[in-house]
Amino acid sequence: MFINQLSVFIENREGRLEQVLDILKEEKINIISLSLADSSDFGLLRMIVSDSEKGKNALKAKGFSAMLTPVLAVKLSHQVGQLQVLLSEICSAGINIEYTYALATGNDDASIVIKAADMDKAVEVLEKTGVELISAKEL
């Protein structure tokens, strides 16, 4: 049910993102989804990739700080308010949502990545609501 997210800390300067992407390209690792948050000094690149372990190892070998984080991938129907309903269920259970971002799955549904403070409890809540969790194999 959990999928591995590849997180990379990069300095916020010209060319660093390109270096990360070059390494993944050389290793033939496909980026399925990504989110980049920055401050004035550094950025945090979060990605769902085709081979997270290989990506982490390749980036570390080239001097980047990279780690794997378990996250959830959730399929949503394209209906007004679906995201709010889903997140409301998680919040009502007292679970903090640390972050979320869009996930490209290539189908007609909307999909998102969710990182919650209590991932196991978040899975329980989501399974009770009947939403479809996406497995790493499906990606």
C-alpha positions in Angstrom: 0.0 0.0 0.0 2.9 2.4 0.7 5.0 3.6 -2.2 8.6 4.9 -1.9 9.1 8.6 -2.6 12.6 9.7 -3.6 13.5 12.9 -1.8 16.5 14.9 -2.8 18.0 18.0 -1.0 19.5 20.3 -3.5 21.1 23.7 -3.2 19.0 26.5 -4.7 21.4 27.5 -7.4 21.6 27.3 -11.1 22.1 23.8 -12.6 21.5 21.7 -9.5 18.1 20.4 -10.6 19.4 19.7 -14.1 22.2 17.6 -12.5 19.7 15.5 -10.6 17.6 14.9 -13.7 20.7 14.0 -15.7 21.6 11.3 -13.2 18.1 9.8 -13.3 18.2 9.9 -17.1 21.6 8.2 -17.2 20.2 5.4 -15.0 17.0 5.2 -17.2 14.8 6.0 -14.2 11.4 7.5 -15.2 9.9 10.3 -13.2 6.2 9.6 -12.7 5.5 12.7 -10.5 7.4 15.4 -8.7 7.1 18.3 -6.4 9.8 20.9 -5.8 9.7 23.2 -2.7 12.3 25.8 -2.2 13.7 28.4 0.2 16.4 30.9 -0.6 19.2 28.4 0.2 18.0 24.9 -0.7 15.2 23.0 -2.4 13.5 19.7 -1.6 12.7 17.7 -4.6 10.1 14.9 -4.0 9.6 12.4 -6.7 7.8 9.2 -7.5 10.1 7.3 -9.9 10.2 4.0 -11.7 13.0 2.6 -9.5 13.4 4.5 -6.2 16.2 2.4 -4.7 18.3 2.7 -7.8 17.6 6.4 -8.0 18.6 7.0 -4.4 21.8 5.0 -4.8 22.8 6.8 -8.0 22.2 10.2 -6.5 24.1 9.4 -3.3 27.0 8.1 -5.4 27.1 11.6 -7.1 27.2 13.4 -3.8 23.5 14.3 -3.4 21.6 13.8 -0.2 18.8 11.5 -1.1 16.4 9.3 0.9 13.3 7.2 0.5 10.0 8.1 2.3 6.9 5.9 2.4 3.8 7.8 1.0 0.4 6.9 -0.1 -0.9 7.2 -3.7 -4.7 7.7 -3.8 -7.0 7.7 -6.8 -9.8 10.3 -6.8 -12.7 10.7 -9.1 -13.0 14.0 -11.1 -15.8 15.5 -9.1 -16.0 18.9 -7.4 -14.9 18.7 -3.7 -13.5 15.1 -3.8 -10.1 16.2 -2.5 -11.7 18.2 0.3 -13.9 15.2 1.3 -10.9 12.9 1.3 -8.7 15.2 3.3 -11.5 16.0 5.7 -11.8 12.3 6.6 -8.1 12.1 7.4 -8.2 15.3 9.5 -11.4 14.3 11.3 -9.4 11.2 12.5 -6.9 13.5 14.1 -4.2 12.8 11.5 -2.0 15.7 10.4 -1.4 15.9 6.6 2.3 16.9 6.1 2.0 17.4 2.4 0.3 16.3 -0.8 0.9 16.7 -4.5 -0.5 15.6 -7.8 0.4 12.2 -9.3 0.4 11.4 -13.0 -1.0 8.0 -13.6 -2.0 8.1 -17.2 -5.6 7.3 -16.6 -8.8 9.4 -16.5 -8.9 9.6 -12.7 -7.1 12.2 -10.6 -4.5 10.9 -8.3 -2.5 12.4 -5.4 0.4 11.6 -3.2 -0.2 12.0 0.5 2.3 12.1 3.4 0.6 12.0 6.8 2.0 12.1 10.3 0.5 8.6 11.0 0.6 6.7 7.8 -0.9 3.4 9.2 -3.8 5.3 10.7 -4.3 7.2 7.4 -4.5 3.9 5.5 -7.2 2.6 7.9 -9.2 5.8 7.4 -8.8 5.8 3.6 -9.7 2.1 3.4 -12.9 2.8 5.4 -13.9 5.6 2.9 -13.6 3.2 0.0 -11.0 5.2 -2.0 -8.6 3.3 -4.1 -5.0 3.2 -3.0 -2.4 2.8 -5.8 0.4 0.3 -5.3 3.9 0.7 -6.5 3.4 -2.1 -8.9 0.5 -0.2 -10.6 2.7 2.8 -11.1 
